[in-house]
Amino acid sequence: MTNDQVVVAGVGMTNFGKFFDRGLKSLAAEAVSGALKDAGVGVGDIEVAVVGNAVAGLITGQEMIRGQVVLREIGIGGIPIFNVENACASASSAFHLAWQQVATGQVDVALALGVEKLTHADKAVSFQAFNAAVDVEGLAALKESLAASEAAANPNAGSAGSGSGGNKSMFMDIYAAGIRRHMDAYGTTAEQMAKVAVKSHYNGSLNPRAQYRDRYTVEDVLGSRLIAYPLTLLMCSPIGDGAAAAILMSPEYARFRGISGPRVAASVVRSGRLPGSDEAMADARAVAAAYEMAGLGPEDIDLAEVHDATAAAELTAYETLGFCGEGEGGRLIDEGVTALGGAKPVNTSGGLVSKGHPVGASGIAQICEIVWQLRDEAGERQAEGVQVGMTQNGGGSLGNDAAAQAVHILTNN
């Protein structure tokens, strides 16, 4: 691993929450201003900006030039500005493209921003926006399949498909169907998923930027309202708004400016596999490529931020990242391995379940948490001895695979 890697010179992030009185411009300005201040640079130093957003067009009507609109408010314009829409992986994809600009020598300083306004006076509008992250020509068939799957697993749970896009996100049904298969194959239990949620909510209670900061017991989690069997409300990420930004810098320019920071050891994005393909799922391929790029393995990772749109997704991510064998994710949570103070802390920020999930911002929010941990600046939730951190962020669904998966590895070395 070389010491001459792209530097994450600064990060900034808003609180995550439901901000009915704030728009994309306000959220973006706060995150970018924070990142610039953290890096010790000004708007005139930014040579390229990549802006991730998933659903502004559906929620606010702002399409096509989102990045130019929000950055203009804080004096960034004239430079190349690119807009990235890649479902829940929008921000991490923006970070990846900004990293490419610096890593290939195109620019010395790049801005990556993820911003999302997901809340709406009518919750159904927010939930329906998630339906655009699948193949809409197959939407009716997908809903029918999900409803049949849940009815077969738990006749008393109600219809999964009937509420999709109305009173819940269809992706809760997709995650529920996936974890039911995992339960059948490996004996994973709802109690183990509840333990993941308890851990995440505890971590979120220590994070001043988290949308929800309450602590819960396993009984609380299991007793909360059923969303899609076996997932309950406290196992699922909420709807919210927020923004997160990062300043990336070439190592030469960073040395010139006297700026230090964590290095990007790996930045990888992969898409879902084609129908009939026997290749690995997108997340597994992205993880393998990231480890190869960084020259590292699962044993070298000190902590990770993973895409826990549900607690079930975090549990299976343990396996995908190689922290344990296939089907052993439940054992890791039972043994406390992924808790603060454990051997491999996961989602110290509170994860999407507690920190919140403004979908177009979540990927860079993960990067922010890793940077703060690497700099020993995470406060009460600081893990010990952090030198290497990892993020995994997925988006959309095609067939039985994610549409996009992004994995990043950051290091102090």
VOPAGU-2260 file (C-alpha; in pm, 1 decimal, decimal comma):
REM VOPAGU-2260
SITE   aa  ch    i         X         Y         Z
SITE  MET   A    0       0,0       0,0       0,0
SITE  THR   A    1     144,4     332,3    -107,1
SITE  ASN   A    2     152,4     647,3     102,4
SITE  ASP   A    3      84,2     857,1    -210,1
SITE  GLN   A    4    -294,0     819,7    -219,1
SITE  VAL   A    5    -573,7    1071,3    -252,9
SITE  VAL   A    6    -626,8    1261,8      71,4
SITE  VAL   A    7    -965,3    1325,8     230,4
SITE  ALA   A    8    -875,0    1676,6     342,9
SITE  GLY   A    9   -1205,1    1767,6     505,3
SITE  VAL   A   10   -1562,3    1654,8     564,8
SITE  GLY   A   11   -1884,8    1825,0     665,2
SITE  MET   A   12   -2232,7    1702,3     746,0
SITE  THR   A   13   -2567,7    1839,9     858,7
SITE  ASN   A   14   -2778,2    1683,4    1126,9
SITE  PHE   A   15   -3008,9    1426,5     971,1
SITE  GLY   A   16   -3380,5    1466,3    1035,4
SITE  LYS   A   17   -3716,2    1583,4     903,4
SITE  PHE   A   18   -3665,2    1947,8     810,6
SITE  PHE   A   19   -3985,6    2070,5     651,5
SITE  ASP   A   20   -3856,9    2429,5     659,8
SITE  ARG   A   21   -3529,1    2357,3     477,5
SITE  GLY   A   22   -3452,8    2287,3     112,4
SITE  LEU   A   23   -3168,1    2138,6     -88,2
SITE  LYS   A   24   -2978,9    2468,9    -101,8
SITE  SER   A   25   -2974,4    2519,3     273,5
SITE  LEU   A   26   -2870,4    2161,8     347,2
SITE  ALA   A   27   -2598,8    2159,3      81,0
SITE  ALA   A   28   -2457,6    2493,3     193,8
SITE  GLU   A   29   -2416,9    2374,9     551,7
SITE  ALA   A   30   -2240,3    2051,2     456,3
SITE  VAL   A   31   -2009,7    2209,5     197,8
SITE  SER   A   32   -1921,5    2502,4     423,2
SITE  GLY   A   33   -1834,1    2256,2     697,9
SITE  ALA   A   34   -1613,3    2050,8     468,4
SITE  LEU   A   35   -1430,5    2359,1     335,3
SITE  LYS   A   36   -1366,6    2485,0     687,1
SITE  ASP   A   37   -1249,9    2140,0     797,6
SITE  ALA   A   38   -1005,0    2123,1     505,4
SITE  GLY   A   39    -888,1    2480,4     548,5
SITE  VAL   A   40    -962,8    2575,0     186,6
SITE  GLY   A   41   -1204,8    2812,2      15,2
SITE  VAL   A   42   -1458,5    2789,0    -264,8
SITE  GLY   A   43   -1196,2    2919,0    -508,7
SITE  ASP   A   44    -980,3    2612,9    -448,2
SITE  ILE   A   45   -1245,3    2368,9    -576,9
SITE  GLU   A   46   -1166,1    2262,0    -934,8
SITE  VAL   A   47   -1448,7    2013,0    -989,5
SITE  ALA   A   48   -1763,5    1919,6    -801,5
SITE  VAL   A   49   -1966,9    1598,2    -816,3
SITE  VAL   A   50   -2311,6    1611,2    -657,9
SITE  GLY   A   51   -2511,9    1303,8    -562,7
SITE  ASN   A   52   -2889,8    1313,3    -523,5
SITE  ALA   A   53   -3154,1    1047,2    -570,2
SITE  VAL   A   54   -3508,8    1179,7    -551,5
SITE  ALA   A   55   -3516,3    1560,8    -569,0
SITE  GLY   A   56   -3696,1    1544,7    -901,0
SITE  LEU   A   57   -3974,1    1333,8    -753,4
SITE  ILE   A   58   -4001,0    1522,1    -423,4
SITE  THR   A   59   -3919,9    1884,7    -511,2
SITE  GLY   A   60   -3939,1    1893,8    -892,0
SITE  GLN   A   61   -3575,0    2002,4    -926,8
SITE  GLU   A   62   -3422,9    1797,4   -1207,2
SITE  MET   A   63   -3122,3    1806,4   -1442,0
SITE  ILE   A   64   -2907,8    2080,0   -1282,5
SITE  ARG   A   65   -2935,3    2006,7    -911,5
SITE  GLY   A   66   -2566,0    2047,0    -839,7
SITE  GLN   A   67   -2537,6    2376,1   -1024,3
SITE  VAL   A   68   -2842,4    2510,1    -839,9
SITE  VAL   A   69   -2735,7    2418,4    -487,0
SITE  LEU   A   70   -2365,7    2509,2    -525,7
SITE  ARG   A   71   -2439,5    2847,1    -684,3
SITE  GLU   A   72   -2582,1    2959,8    -350,8
SITE  ILE   A   73   -2242,3    2929,4    -180,3
SITE  GLY   A   74   -2032,6    3075,2    -458,8
SITE  ILE   A   75   -1925,5    2761,2    -643,1
SITE  GLY   A   76   -1976,8    2785,1   -1017,9
SITE  GLY   A   77   -1791,6    2814,2   -1344,3
SITE  ILE   A   78   -1606,1    2488,3   -1279,7
SITE  PRO   A   79   -1717,8    2146,6   -1406,1
SITE  ILE   A   80   -2014,2    2029,2   -1197,7
SITE  PHE   A   81   -2153,2    1680,9   -1249,9
SITE  ASN   A   82   -2482,1    1540,7   -1122,7
SITE  VAL   A   83   -2499,4    1178,1   -1011,8
SITE  GLU   A   84   -2817,7     980,6    -954,1
SITE  ASN   A   85   -2755,3     621,5    -844,5
SITE  ALA   A   86   -3035,2     543,2    -597,9
SITE  CYS   A   87   -2914,7     507,1    -237,3
SITE  ALA   A   88   -2556,5     484,2    -368,3
SITE  SER   A   89   -2574,8     833,9    -521,4
SITE  ALA   A   90   -2342,3    1003,8    -270,9
SITE  SER   A   91   -2085,8     725,2    -260,2
SITE  SER   A   92   -2089,2     719,9    -641,2
SITE  ALA   A   93   -2026,9    1096,3    -639,4
SITE  PHE   A   94   -1735,5    1042,3    -401,3
SITE  HIS   A   95   -1598,2     772,9    -633,7
SITE  LEU   A   96   -1610,6    1003,5    -937,5
SITE  ALA   A   97   -1451,2    1290,7    -744,1
SITE  TRP   A   98   -1180,0    1048,6    -632,3
SITE  GLN   A   99   -1121,6     946,2    -995,4
SITE  GLN   A  100   -1072,8    1310,0   -1094,7
SITE  VAL   A  101    -799,4    1352,4    -834,4
SITE  ALA   A  102    -644,1    1005,9    -858,0
SITE  THR   A  103    -595,1    1036,5   -1234,9
SITE  GLY   A  104    -435,9    1380,2   -1207,4
SITE  GLN   A  105    -717,2    1574,9   -1370,1
SITE  VAL   A  106    -746,0    1811,4   -1071,7
SITE  ASP   A  107    -582,3    1870,4    -734,9
SITE  VAL   A  108    -895,8    1952,7    -537,1
SITE  ALA   A  109   -1243,2    1804,5    -581,1
SITE  LEU   A  110   -1568,6    1838,9    -393,1
SITE  ALA   A  111   -1803,9    1544,3    -343,8
SITE  LEU   A  112   -2149,8    1628,3    -211,9
SITE  GLY   A  113   -2453,8    1418,8    -130,6
SITE  VAL   A  114   -2777,7    1600,2     -53,7
SITE  GLU   A  115   -3135,5    1484,3     -15,3
SITE  LYS   A  116   -3476,3    1628,8      61,7
SITE  LEU   A  117   -3686,9    1318,7     117,0
SITE  THR   A  118   -3958,9    1441,9     348,7
SITE  HIS   A  119   -4288,3    1562,4     205,0
SITE  ALA   A  120   -4613,1    1675,8     363,2
SITE  ASP   A  121   -4769,5    1362,9     213,9
SITE  LYS   A  122   -4568,0    1059,9     330,4
SITE  ALA   A  123   -4700,1     857,0      39,1
SITE  VAL   A  124   -4503,0    1082,0    -198,7
SITE  SER   A  125   -4181,6     995,4     -14,7
SITE  PHE   A  126   -4255,6     623,8      -5,8
SITE  GLN   A  127   -4355,4     616,1    -373,0
SITE  ALA   A  128   -4023,9     774,9    -468,4
SITE  PHE   A  129   -3849,1     450,5    -374,3
SITE  ASN   A  130   -4048,6     267,7    -642,7
SITE  ALA   A  131   -3832,5     444,0    -902,4
SITE  ALA   A  132   -3527,6     248,3    -780,4
SITE  VAL   A  133   -3645,7     -71,4    -950,5
SITE  ASP   A  134   -3735,3    -156,4   -1309,3
SITE  VAL   A  135   -4070,7      23,2   -1326,1
SITE  GLU   A  136   -4189,9    -191,7   -1616,1
SITE  GLY   A  137   -4179,7    -487,3   -1379,3
SITE  LEU   A  138   -4312,0    -302,0   -1073,7
SITE  ALA   A  139   -4655,3    -462,9   -1060,7
SITE  ALA   A  140   -4510,5    -813,4   -1089,3
SITE  LEU   A  141   -4250,4    -737,0    -822,9
SITE  LYS   A  142   -4513,1    -615,9    -576,9
SITE  GLU   A  143   -4722,8    -925,0    -641,3
SITE  SER   A  144   -4422,0   -1150,9    -582,2
SITE  LEU   A  145   -4331,2    -973,9    -257,1
SITE  ALA   A  146   -4687,4    -996,6    -128,6
SITE  ALA   A  147   -4702,3   -1368,0    -204,5
SITE  SER   A  148   -4366,2   -1425,4     -37,0
SITE  GLU   A  149   -4472,7   -1260,0     287,9
SITE  ALA   A  150   -4813,6   -1424,8     291,4
SITE  ALA   A  151   -4648,0   -1764,9     260,8
SITE  ALA   A  152   -4401,0   -1688,4     540,2
SITE  ASN   A  153   -4647,9   -1534,0     784,5
SITE  PRO   A  154   -5018,4   -1539,4     695,5
SITE  ASN   A  155   -5095,9   -1314,9     993,1
SITE  ALA   A  156   -4853,5   -1041,3     885,2
SITE  GLY   A  157   -5074,5    -896,7     613,2
SITE  SER   A  158   -4985,9    -822,7     254,4
SITE  ALA   A  159   -4635,4    -688,4     190,9
SITE  GLY   A  160   -4716,9    -552,4    -150,2
SITE  SER   A  161   -5036,2    -373,0     -57,0
SITE  GLY   A  162   -4859,0    -109,3     150,6
SITE  SER   A  163   -4560,3     -58,2     -76,5
SITE  GLY   A  164   -4536,8     300,1    -193,0
SITE  GLY   A  165   -4836,8     394,7      19,8
SITE  ASN   A  166   -4753,5     358,8     386,9
SITE  LYS   A  167   -4402,0     219,1     361,4
SITE  SER   A  168   -4109,6     183,6     124,2
SITE  MET   A  169   -4123,7    -118,8    -102,7
SITE  PHE   A  170   -3758,7    -179,6     -15,4
SITE  MET   A  171   -3864,0    -290,5     332,7
SITE  ASP   A  172   -4049,0    -574,4     160,0
SITE  ILE   A  173   -3742,5    -653,9     -51,2
SITE  TYR   A  174   -3515,1    -666,1     254,1
SITE  ALA   A  175   -3771,3    -874,4     443,0
SITE  ALA   A  176   -3789,6   -1131,6     164,9
SITE  GLY   A  177   -3409,6   -1155,1     158,5
SITE  ILE   A  178   -3370,0   -1206,2     531,2
SITE  ARG   A  179   -3646,4   -1468,7     536,3
SITE  ARG   A  180   -3437,0   -1672,3     293,7
SITE  HIS   A  181   -3137,6   -1623,3     522,4
SITE  MET   A  182   -3340,8   -1736,5     823,3
SITE  ASP   A  183   -3454,0   -2048,2     641,5
SITE  ALA   A  184   -3101,7   -2132,6     528,4
SITE  TYR   A  185   -2902,3   -2055,2     843,1
SITE  GLY   A  186   -3139,3   -2030,7    1135,1
SITE  THR   A  187   -3093,8   -1656,2    1176,9
SITE  THR   A  188   -3349,0   -1518,5    1422,7
SITE  ALA   A  189   -3555,9   -1204,8    1467,2
SITE  GLU   A  190   -3388,6   -1165,4    1807,4
SITE  GLN   A  191   -3049,2   -1137,8    1638,1
SITE  MET   A  192   -3182,3    -866,2    1407,2
SITE  ALA   A  193   -3324,2    -689,4    1711,5
SITE  LYS   A  194   -2979,2    -700,7    1872,7
SITE  VAL   A  195   -2835,4    -527,3    1566,3
SITE  ALA   A  196   -3098,7    -255,0    1598,3
SITE  VAL   A  197   -3033,3    -215,7    1971,2
SITE  LYS   A  198   -2662,0    -170,4    1899,3
SITE  SER   A  199   -2726,2      82,3    1623,3
SITE  HIS   A  200   -2970,2     286,6    1828,3
SITE  TYR   A  201   -2724,0     289,6    2118,3
SITE  ASN   A  202   -2450,0     419,1    1886,3
SITE  GLY   A  203   -2690,1     676,1    1744,1
SITE  SER   A  204   -2765,9     800,6    2095,1
SITE  LEU   A  205   -2399,0     904,7    2112,0
SITE  ASN   A  206   -2409,5    1086,0    1775,9
SITE  PRO   A  207   -2527,8    1449,2    1790,6
SITE  ARG   A  208   -2603,7    1443,3    1415,4
SITE  ALA   A  209   -2829,1    1136,1    1431,2
SITE  GLN   A  210   -3196,8    1164,9    1344,3
SITE  TYR   A  211   -3298,1     942,1    1636,9
SITE  ARG   A  212   -3104,8     925,0    1964,3
SITE  ASP   A  213   -3322,5     699,8    2179,0
SITE  ARG   A  214   -3200,5     372,6    2326,0
SITE  TYR   A  215   -3403,6      52,0    2313,4
SITE  THR   A  216   -3405,9    -303,3    2441,7
SITE  VAL   A  217   -3446,6    -617,5    2233,6
SITE  GLU   A  218   -3801,5    -637,4    2366,1
SITE  ASP   A  219   -3870,8    -280,7    2252,8
SITE  VAL   A  220   -3748,5    -358,7    1903,1
SITE  LEU   A  221   -3940,6    -683,9    1868,7
SITE  GLY   A  222   -4253,2    -520,6    2010,0
SITE  SER   A  223   -4253,5    -223,4    1774,4
SITE  ARG   A  224   -4494,7    -212,1    1481,2
SITE  LEU   A  225   -4449,2    -479,9    1215,8
SITE  ILE   A  226   -4337,7    -333,0     882,2
SITE  ALA   A  227   -4271,2    -643,5     672,7
SITE  TYR   A  228   -4227,8    -978,1     845,3
SITE  PRO   A  229   -3994,9   -1020,9    1033,0
SITE  LEU   A  230   -3885,8    -653,9    1024,0
SITE  THR   A  231   -4032,0    -416,6    1280,8
SITE  LEU   A  232   -4030,1     -36,9    1282,6
SITE  LEU   A  233   -3719,6      -5,4    1500,8
SITE  MET   A  234   -3526,4    -234,3    1264,9
SITE  CYS   A  235   -3589,7      -2,4     967,2
SITE  SER   A  236   -3430,4     324,5     856,3
SITE  PRO   A  237   -3652,0     634,8     866,7
SITE  ILE   A  238   -3732,3     898,0     606,1
SITE  GLY   A  239   -3528,7    1214,7     648,1
SITE  ASP   A  240   -3332,6    1502,9     499,0
SITE  GLY   A  241   -2965,1    1593,5     512,9
SITE  ALA   A  242   -2638,1    1652,8     333,7
SITE  ALA   A  243   -2276,2    1543,3     362,6
SITE  ALA   A  244   -1965,5    1663,0     177,5
SITE  ALA   A  245   -1599,0    1575,5     139,5
SITE  ILE   A  246   -1296,2    1759,8      -1,0
SITE  LEU   A  247   -1054,1    1531,4    -185,6
SITE  MET   A  248    -700,9    1643,7    -258,6
SITE  SER   A  249    -397,3    1513,1    -443,4
SITE  PRO   A  250    -113,8    1411,9    -208,6
SITE  GLU   A  251     123,0    1657,6    -375,9
SITE  TYR   A  252    -112,9    1951,6    -331,2
SITE  ALA   A  253    -192,8    1846,8      24,8
SITE  ARG   A  254     178,4    1850,2     108,8
SITE  PHE   A  255     213,4    2190,2     -58,5
SITE  ARG   A  256     -69,2    2328,5     154,1
SITE  GLY   A  257      44,9    2151,2     469,2
SITE  ILE   A  258    -281,5    1955,3     486,1
SITE  SER   A  259    -305,1    1601,1     618,3
SITE  GLY   A  260    -587,3    1352,2     639,3
SITE  PRO   A  261    -692,8     992,5     582,6
SITE  ARG   A  262    -606,6     838,7     246,2
SITE  VAL   A  263    -838,3     660,2       4,1
SITE  ALA   A  264    -690,1     312,8     -25,7
SITE  ALA   A  265    -976,7     183,9    -240,4
SITE  SER   A  266   -1279,3     326,4    -421,3
SITE  VAL   A  267   -1499,7      82,9    -612,5
SITE  VAL   A  268   -1846,2      89,7    -771,2
SITE  ARG   A  269   -2013,8    -213,6    -925,7
SITE  SER   A  270   -2356,9    -270,5   -1082,7
SITE  GLY   A  271   -2599,5    -558,5   -1052,3
SITE  ARG   A  272   -2536,8    -872,4   -1250,3
SITE  LEU   A  273   -2718,0    -951,7   -1572,1
SITE  PRO   A  274   -3010,6   -1198,6   -1583,5
SITE  GLY   A  275   -2890,5   -1557,0   -1595,8
SITE  SER   A  276   -2538,7   -1466,2   -1487,8
SITE  ASP   A  277   -2360,4   -1692,7   -1241,0
SITE  GLU   A  278   -2120,7   -1423,0   -1122,0
SITE  ALA   A  279   -2124,3   -1301,3    -764,1
SITE  MET   A  280   -2364,9   -1037,9    -638,9
SITE  ALA   A  281   -2266,2    -673,3    -683,1
SITE  ASP   A  282   -2175,7    -622,5    -317,2
SITE  ALA   A  283   -1945,1    -924,9    -309,7
SITE  ARG   A  284   -1772,9    -815,3    -630,4
SITE  ALA   A  285   -1728,6    -461,5    -503,7
SITE  VAL   A  286   -1586,8    -581,4    -172,5
SITE  ALA   A  287   -1342,4    -818,9    -342,0
SITE  ALA   A  288   -1224,2    -545,1    -579,1
SITE  ALA   A  289   -1178,8    -299,6    -291,8
SITE  TYR   A  290    -970,0    -542,9     -88,9
SITE  GLU   A  291    -754,9    -612,2    -394,3
SITE  MET   A  292    -710,0    -241,7    -470,9
SITE  ALA   A  293    -611,4    -163,9    -111,6
SITE  GLY   A  294    -392,9    -469,6     -69,7
SITE  LEU   A  295    -588,2    -552,3     243,5
SITE  GLY   A  296    -826,8    -815,1     375,3
SITE  PRO   A  297   -1115,7    -833,4     621,6
SITE  GLU   A  298    -871,6    -891,9     905,7
SITE  ASP   A  299    -718,5    -548,4     843,4
SITE  ILE   A  300   -1043,8    -352,7     879,3
SITE  ASP   A  301   -1081,4    -183,2    1217,1
SITE  LEU   A  302   -1439,5     -68,3    1171,7
SITE  ALA   A  303   -1704,2     -29,3     901,2
SITE  GLU   A  304   -2010,3     171,3     806,6
SITE  VAL   A  305   -2251,7     -47,6     610,9
SITE  HIS   A  306   -2579,6       6,1     430,2
SITE  ASP   A  307   -2825,4     -95,9     700,2
SITE  ALA   A  308   -3148,9      26,1     546,2
SITE  THR   A  309   -3272,4    -247,3     779,4
SITE  ALA   A  310   -3098,3    -421,2    1067,7
SITE  ALA   A  311   -3119,7    -738,5     861,1
SITE  ALA   A  312   -2903,6    -579,3     590,3
SITE  GLU   A  313   -2631,3    -502,8     842,8
SITE  LEU   A  314   -2632,2    -860,0     967,7
SITE  THR   A  315   -2579,1   -1001,9     618,0
SITE  ALA   A  316   -2319,3    -732,8     540,9
SITE  TYR   A  317   -2096,7    -885,8     809,8
SITE  GLU   A  318   -2076,2   -1190,7     586,7
SITE  THR   A  319   -2031,2   -1002,0     259,2
SITE  LEU   A  320   -1741,6    -799,7     401,5
SITE  GLY   A  321   -1574,1   -1122,1     514,4
SITE  PHE   A  322   -1596,9   -1048,8     885,3
SITE  CYS   A  323   -1740,4   -1399,1     929,5
SITE  GLY   A  324   -1843,1   -1695,0     719,5
SITE  GLU   A  325   -2165,5   -1724,6     523,2
SITE  GLY   A  326   -2460,4   -1764,3     756,1
SITE  GLU   A  327   -2260,9   -1658,1    1063,4
SITE  GLY   A  328   -2374,1   -1294,9    1087,3
SITE  GLY   A  329   -2605,0   -1378,0    1376,6
SITE  ARG   A  330   -2316,0   -1520,1    1574,4
SITE  LEU   A  331   -2119,2   -1196,4    1540,1
SITE  ILE   A  332   -2397,3    -988,0    1691,3
SITE  ASP   A  333   -2458,2   -1246,5    1963,9
SITE  GLU   A  334   -2092,1   -1229,6    2062,1
SITE  GLY   A  335   -2074,0    -849,4    2058,0
SITE  VAL   A  336   -1803,8    -844,4    1791,4
SITE  THR   A  337   -1959,7    -551,5    1603,7
SITE  ALA   A  338   -2047,8    -338,3    1906,9
SITE  LEU   A  339   -1848,8     -40,8    2032,1
SITE  GLY   A  340   -1563,1    -199,4    2221,4
SITE  GLY   A  341   -1590,4    -514,7    2010,2
SITE  ALA   A  342   -1322,9    -647,3    1779,0
SITE  LYS   A  343   -1494,3    -512,1    1465,0
SITE  PRO   A  344   -1730,0    -218,9    1539,2
SITE  VAL   A  345   -1992,3    -162,0    1269,0
SITE  ASN   A  346   -2206,3     148,5    1221,9
SITE  THR   A  347   -2061,8     347,6    1508,1
SITE  SER   A  348   -2259,1     645,4    1369,1
SITE  GLY   A  349   -2585,4     468,2    1445,9
SITE  GLY   A  350   -2613,6     355,1    1086,3
SITE  LEU   A  351   -2907,5     432,9     862,9
SITE  VAL   A  352   -3142,2     282,4    1123,4
SITE  SER   A  353   -3063,9     548,9    1384,5
SITE  LYS   A  354   -2854,5     818,5    1215,9
SITE  GLY   A  355   -3110,2     838,4     935,1
SITE  HIS   A  356   -3118,4     774,2     562,4
SITE  PRO   A  357   -3161,3    1079,0     336,9
SITE  VAL   A  358   -3084,8     847,0      50,0
SITE  GLY   A  359   -2875,6    1074,0    -173,8
SITE  ALA   A  360   -2654,6    1179,3     118,7
SITE  SER   A  361   -2597,5     853,7     306,8
SITE  GLY   A  362   -2286,1     734,4     122,9
SITE  ILE   A  363   -2077,8    1042,5     206,8
SITE  ALA   A  364   -2219,4    1049,1     559,5
SITE  GLN   A  365   -2058,3     706,2     597,0
SITE  ILE   A  366   -1729,2     854,7     473,6
SITE  CYS   A  367   -1760,6    1135,3     729,6
SITE  GLU   A  368   -1794,1     885,5    1014,5
SITE  ILE   A  369   -1490,1     688,9     900,7
SITE  VAL   A  370   -1284,4    1008,6     869,2
SITE  TRP   A  371   -1381,2    1121,7    1219,6
SITE  GLN   A  372   -1297,3     779,2    1358,1
SITE  LEU   A  373    -959,9     774,5    1181,9
SITE  ARG   A  374    -885,8    1121,4    1319,2
SITE  ASP   A  375    -993,1    1018,3    1670,4
SITE  GLU   A  376   -1268,8    1281,9    1660,4
SITE  ALA   A  377   -1581,9    1070,6    1709,4
SITE  GLY   A  378   -1638,3    1171,1    2070,4
SITE  GLU   A  379   -1833,7     928,5    2288,7
SITE  ARG   A  380   -1862,1     677,2    2006,7
SITE  GLN   A  381   -1489,2     671,3    1927,6
SITE  ALA   A  382   -1354,9     321,1    1868,2
SITE  GLU   A  383   -1006,0     231,8    1987,0
SITE  GLY   A  384    -701,8     201,6    1763,9
SITE  VAL   A  385    -871,5     285,8    1434,2
SITE  GLN   A  386    -628,7     289,9    1142,1
SITE  VAL   A  387    -838,3     139,5     860,2
SITE  GLY   A  388   -1208,7     197,8     796,8
SITE  MET   A  389   -1448,6      69,9     532,9
SITE  THR   A  390   -1784,8     175,5     386,7
SITE  GLN   A  391   -2041,1     -29,3     193,5
SITE  ASN   A  392   -2334,4     148,8      31,1
SITE  GLY   A  393   -2593,9      -7,6    -197,8
SITE  GLY   A  394   -2868,1     136,7    -414,7
SITE  GLY   A  395   -3167,7      17,5    -611,2
SITE  SER   A  396   -3277,0    -336,2    -692,5
SITE  LEU   A  397   -3265,2    -537,5   -1016,0
SITE  GLY   A  398   -3375,5    -897,1   -1004,9
SITE  ASN   A  399   -3223,9   -1039,4    -687,7
SITE  ASP   A  400   -2924,0    -803,9    -690,4
SITE  ALA   A  401   -2861,5    -441,4    -599,7
SITE  ALA   A  402   -2850,6    -202,6    -893,9
SITE  ALA   A  403   -2537,8     -33,2    -756,1
SITE  GLN   A  404   -2285,0    -107,3    -483,9
SITE  ALA   A  405   -2004,4     121,5    -368,6
SITE  VAL   A  406   -1721,9      22,9    -134,5
SITE  HIS   A  407   -1448,9     247,9       2,1
SITE  ILE   A  408   -1149,3     182,2     223,4
SITE  LEU   A  409    -981,2     471,3     404,6
SITE  THR   A  410    -660,3     449,2     601,8
SITE  ASN   A  411    -422,1     654,6     812,0
SITE  ASN   A  412    -125,7     467,1     665,1
